[in-house]
């Protein structure tokens, strides 16, 4: 018997036509790039479909739902100007060079590699992929040979990608230095932490006004060689600003995490840095650290719930067999998720993601635990909690 002909999907609804709509820019902050909709608010690509664009805006940028339409349009307009200015600065930086088109393409490839944290040698891999698909992709074009030759002439070796990433880094650093030199006042934020290599890292951020736009940029992450006292942090910040020829007298406020080494009355960073600046500074407490303290002190009544949820997640995700079986269960029910998110006490912000994923997979978790043969009492308590 012959197979029945496949049903053709009828594109009668405008929602199914994957073409970029001009009103998406003003309403959702989307611009067209490579046949996709690019969000200028978070630089994430979305399929050219009104439902997908709307869902992205309502979920990722749901904080904008509380503002008025006029405020939303002004925000999107500012982001559009900022995006265009960044593109113009990059093109101006690489213009006037020989073979500017190839150079511009090489810089774009290097920028994508750096943004995604890929190895520098991936440039050759990208070029090889282009050359393999070019004969088929440009088959009906009259200038196919010229296009393929242009791809062959593109220099994306490991050394070239490295040099261009360094040049772009120098260019952005020069832009930041010029912005801080042109503004009348600016504020800084410092955060000291220890990474996985047990090295003390100090992140220095700046907040300033550029025309009518408030900008936040990282000045530089600094490594503290030995101790992390207020004097060591102050010395590192002063040296970094001096190297970049930034006038520290323009600093009017400092944001810290509230640690004793930061806000100590005599030997704290803020007090010592104010002496170098030459005038009193306004001190602020980082809102993220305040939220962390509130989460520890103000949500103790939810501690039992969090412990039970963590126990369920660990029972499923920390055991290889259970993890595979639960993933297969999610695939059978056509779930959008592939597993549960594990909770980490150090990264306290993950608590919300863990609870959200747990609630959305509640039915699957309930079915999985019931199908398991519980051998100890704690699992019976978990099943009761889920039900």
For each residue, the residues with C-beta under 8 A, 3 or more apart:
1:
2:
3:
4:
5:
6:
7:
8:
9: 16
10:
11: 16 17
12: 16
13: 16 17
14: 17 50
15: 49 50 51
16: 9 11 12 13 49
17: 11 13 14
18: 47 48 49
19: 48
20: 24 30 32 35 37 48
21: 24 50
22: 25
23: 26 27
24: 20 21 27 28 30 37 50 53
25: 22 28 29 30 31 76 80
26: 23 73 76
27: 23 24
28: 24 25 39 53 54 56 57
29: 25 39 40 41 57 61 75 76 79 80
30: 20 24 25 37 38 39 40 46 53
31: 25 37 38 40 80 83
32: 20 35 36 37 38 48
33: 36 37 38 45
34: 45
35: 20 32 48
36: 32 33 45 46 47 48
37: 20 24 30 31 32 33 45 46 47 48 52 53
38: 30 31 32 33 43 44 45 46
39: 28 29 30 42 43 44 45 46 56 57 60 61
40: 29 30 31 43 76 79 80 83
41: 29 60 61 76 79
42: 39 60 61
43: 38 39 40
44: 38 39 56 60
45: 33 34 36 37 38 39
46: 30 36 37 38 39 52 53 56
47: 18 36 37 52
48: 18 19 20 32 35 36 37 52 53
49: 15 16 18 52 53
50: 14 15 21 24 53 54
51: 15 54 55
52: 37 46 47 48 49 55 56
53: 24 28 30 37 46 48 49 50 56 57
54: 28 50 51 57 58
55: 51 52 58 59
56: 28 39 44 46 52 53 59 60 61
57: 28 29 39 53 54 60 61 64
58: 54 55 61 62 65
59: 55 56 62
60: 39 41 42 44 56 57
61: 29 39 41 42 56 57 58 64
62: 58 59 65
63: 66
64: 57 61 67 72 75
65: 58 62
66: 63
67: 64 71 72 75
68: 71 72
69: 72 73
70: 73 74
71: 67 68 74 75
72: 64 67 68 69 75 76
73: 26 69 70 76 77
74: 70 71 77 78
75: 29 64 67 71 72 78 79
76: 25 26 29 40 41 72 73 79 80
77: 73 74 80 81
78: 74 75 81 82 212 213
79: 29 40 41 75 76 82 83
80: 25 29 31 40 76 77 83 84
81: 77 78 84 85 213
82: 78 79 85 86 213
83: 31 40 79 80 86 87
84: 80 81 87 88
85: 81 82 88 89
86: 82 83 89 90
87: 83 84 90 91
88: 84 85 91 92
89: 85 86 92 93 171 175
90: 86 87 93 94 107 111 168 171
91: 87 88 94 95 104
92: 88 89 95
93: 89 90 167 168 171
94: 90 91 97 100 103 104 107
95: 91 92 100
96: 100
97: 94 100 103
98: 103
99: 102 103 153
100: 94 95 96 97 103 104
101: 104 105 150
102: 99 105 106 150 153 154 155
103: 94 97 98 99 100 106 107
104: 91 94 100 101 107 108
105: 101 102 108 109 154
106: 102 103 109 110 154 155 156 160 161 164
107: 90 94 103 104 110 111 164 168
108: 104 105 111 112
109: 105 106 112 113 123 126 154 156 161
110: 106 107 113 114 123 156 160 161 164 165 168
111: 90 107 108 114 115 165 168
112: 108 109 115 116
113: 109 110 116 118 119 120 122 123 161 165
114: 110 111 117 165 168
115: 111 112
116: 112 113
117: 114
118: 113 122
119: 113 122
120: 113 123 158 161 162 165
121: 124 125 158 161
122: 113 118 119 125 126
123: 109 110 113 120 126 127 156 157 158 160 161
124: 121 127 128 156 157 158
125: 121 122 128 129
126: 109 122 123 129 130 156
127: 123 124 130 131 151 154 156
128: 124 125 131 132
129: 125 126 132 133
130: 126 127 133 134 151
131: 127 128 134 148 151 152
132: 128 129
133: 129 130 136 137
134: 130 131 137 138 144 147 148 151
135: 138 139 144 148
136: 133 139
137: 133 134
138: 134 135 141 143 144 147 148
139: 135 136 144
140:
141: 138 144 147
142:
143: 138 146 147
144: 134 135 138 139 141 147 148
145: 148 149
146: 143 149 150
147: 134 138 141 143 144 150 151
148: 131 134 135 138 144 145 151 152
149: 145 146 152 153
150: 101 102 146 147 153 154
151: 127 130 131 134 147 148 154
152: 131 148 149
153: 99 102 149 150
154: 102 105 106 109 127 150 151
155: 102 106 160
156: 106 109 110 123 124 126 127 160 161
157: 123 124 160 161
158: 120 121 123 124 161 162
159: 162 163
160: 106 110 123 155 156 157 163 164
161: 106 109 110 113 120 121 123 156 157 158 164 165
162: 120 158 159 165 166
163: 159 160 166 167
164: 106 107 110 160 161 167 168
165: 110 111 113 114 120 161 162 168 169
166: 162 163 169 170
167: 93 163 164 170 171
168: 90 93 107 110 111 114 164 165 171 172
169: 165 166 172 173
170: 166 167 173 174
171: 89 90 93 167 168 174 175
172: 168 169 175 176
173: 169 170 176 177 244
174: 170 171 177 178
175: 89 171 172 178 179
176: 172 173 179 180 206 217 219 244
177: 173 174 180 181 244 245 246
178: 174 175 181 182
179: 175 176 182 183 208 210 215 217
180: 176 177 183 186 206 208 244 246 247 250
181: 177 178 245 246 247
182: 178 179
183: 179 180 186 208 209 210 250
184: 250
185: 208 250 251 252
186: 180 183 206 207 208 209 250 251 252
187: 206 207 208 251 252 253 254 255
188: 204 205 206 207 219 237 251 253 254 255
189: 204 205 206 207 254 255 256 286
190: 202 203 204 205 233 237 254 255 256 262 269
191: 202 203 205 256 257 286
192: 200 201 202 203 224 228 233 257 259 261 262
193: 200 201 203
194: 198 199 200 201
195: 198 199 201
196:
197:
198: 194 195
199: 194 195 223
200: 192 193 194 223 224 228
201: 192 193 194 195 221 222 223 224
202: 190 191 192 221 222 223 224 233 236 237
203: 190 191 192 193 218 221 222
204: 188 189 190 218 219 220 221 222 237 240
205: 188 189 190 191 216 217 218 219
206: 176 180 186 187 188 189 216 217 218 219
207: 186 187 188 189 214 215 216
208: 179 180 183 185 186 187 214 215 217
209: 183 186 212 213 214 215
210: 179 183 213 215
211:
212: 78 209
213: 78 81 82 209 210
214: 207 208 209
215: 179 207 208 209 210
216: 205 206 207
217: 176 179 205 206 208
218: 203 204 205 206 221
219: 176 188 204 205 206 240 241 244 246
220: 204 240 244
221: 201 202 203 204 218
222: 201 202 203 204 236 237 240
223: 199 200 201 202
224: 192 200 201 202 227 228 232 233 236
225:
226: 232
227: 224 232
228: 192 200 224 232 233 261
229: 232 233 261 267
230: 233 234 261 262 264 267 268 269 271 272
231: 234 235 267 272
232: 224 226 227 228 229 235 236
233: 190 192 202 224 228 229 230 236 237 261 262 269
234: 230 231 237 238 269 272 273 276
235: 231 232 238 239
236: 202 222 224 232 233 239 240
237: 188 190 202 204 222 233 234 240 241 269 273
238: 234 235 241 242 248 273 276
239: 235 236 242 243
240: 204 219 220 222 236 237 243 244
241: 219 237 238 244 246 248
242: 238 239 245 246 248
243: 239 240
244: 173 176 177 180 219 220 240 241
245: 177 181 242
246: 177 180 181 219 241 242 250
247: 180 181 250
248: 238 241 242 251 276 277
249: 277 278 279
250: 180 183 184 185 186 246 247
251: 185 186 187 188 248 254 273 277 281
252: 185 186 187 281 282
253: 187 188 281 282 283 284
254: 187 188 189 190 251 269 270 273 281 282 283 284
255: 187 188 189 190 283 284 285 286
256: 189 190 191 259 262 263 269 270 283 284 285 286
257: 191 192 262 285 286 289
258: 262 263 285 286 289 290
259: 192 256 262 263
260: 263 264 268
261: 192 228 229 230 233 264 267 268 269
262: 190 192 230 233 256 257 258 259 268 269 270
263: 256 258 259 260 268 269 270 283
264: 230 260 261 267 268 269 271
265: 268 271
266: 271
267: 229 230 231 261 264 271 272
268: 230 260 261 262 263 264 265 271 272
269: 190 230 233 234 237 254 256 261 262 263 264 272 273
270: 254 256 262 263 273 274 281 283
271: 230 264 265 266 267 268 274 275
272: 230 231 234 267 268 269 275 276
273: 234 237 238 251 254 269 270 276 277 281
274: 270 271 277 279 280 281
275: 271 272 278
276: 234 238 248 272 273
277: 248 249 251 273 274 281
278: 249 275
279: 249 274
280: 274
281: 251 252 253 254 270 273 274 277
282: 252 253 254
283: 253 254 255 256 263 270
284: 253 254 255 256
285: 255 256 257 258 289 290
286: 189 191 255 256 257 258 289 290
287: 290 291
288: 291 292
289: 257 258 285 286 292 293
290: 258 285 286 287 293 294
291: 287 288 294 295
292: 288 289 295 296 348
293: 289 290 296 297
294: 290 291 297 298 299
295: 291 292 298 299 348 351
296: 292 293 299 348
297: 293 294 300
298: 294 295
299: 294 295 296 302 303
300: 297 303
301: 304
302: 299 305 306
303: 299 300 306 307
304: 301 307 308
305: 302 308 309
306: 302 303 309 310 343 351 355
307: 303 304 310 311
308: 304 305 311 312 381 382 385
309: 305 306 312 313 343 354 355 358
310: 306 307 313 314 343 354
311: 307 308 314 315 378 382
312: 308 309 315 316 358 365 369 382 385 386
313: 309 310 316 317 318 340 341 342 343 354 358
314: 310 311 317 318 342
315: 311 312 318 319 322 379 382
316: 312 313 319 322 323 326 339 340 365 368
317: 313 314 322 323 326 339 340 342
318: 313 314 315 323 342
319: 315 316 322 323
320: 323 324
321: 324 325
322: 315 316 317 319 325 326 368 372
323: 316 317 318 319 320 326 327 339
324: 320 321 327 328
325: 321 322 328 329 368
326: 316 317 322 323 329 330 339 340 364 368
327: 323 324 330 331 338 339
328: 324 325 331 332
329: 325 326 332 333 364 367 368
330: 326 327 333 335 337 338 339 361 364
331: 327 328 334 335 338
332: 328 329
333: 329 330 364
334: 331
335: 330 331 338 361 364
336:
337: 330 340 357 360 361
338: 327 330 331 335
339: 316 317 323 326 327 330
340: 313 316 317 326 337 354 357 358 361 365
341: 313 350 353 354 357
342: 313 314 317 318 354
343: 306 309 310 313 350 351 354
344: 347 350
345: 348
346:
347: 344 350
348: 292 295 296 345 351
349: 352 353
350: 341 343 344 347 353 354
351: 295 306 343 348 354 355
352: 349 355 356
353: 341 349 350 356 357
354: 309 310 313 340 341 342 343 350 351 357 358
355: 306 309 351 352 358 359
356: 352 353 359 360
357: 337 340 341 353 354 360 361
358: 309 312 313 340 354 355 361 362 365
359: 355 356 362
360: 337 356 357
361: 330 335 337 340 357 358 364 365
362: 358 359 365 366 386
363: 366 367
364: 326 329 330 333 335 361 367 368
365: 312 316 340 358 361 362 368 369 386
366: 362 363 369 370 383 386 387
367: 329 363 364 370 371
368: 316 322 325 326 329 364 365 371 372
369: 312 365 366 372 374 379 382 383 386
370: 366 367 383
371: 367 368
372: 322 368 369 379
373:
374: 369 379 380 383
375: 379
376: 379
377: 380 381
378: 311 381 382
379: 315 369 372 374 375 376 382 383
380: 374 377 383 384
381: 308 377 378 384 385
382: 308 311 312 315 369 378 379 385 386
383: 366 369 370 374 379 380 386 387
384: 380 381 387
385: 308 312 381 382
386: 312 362 365 366 369 382 383
387: 366 383 384
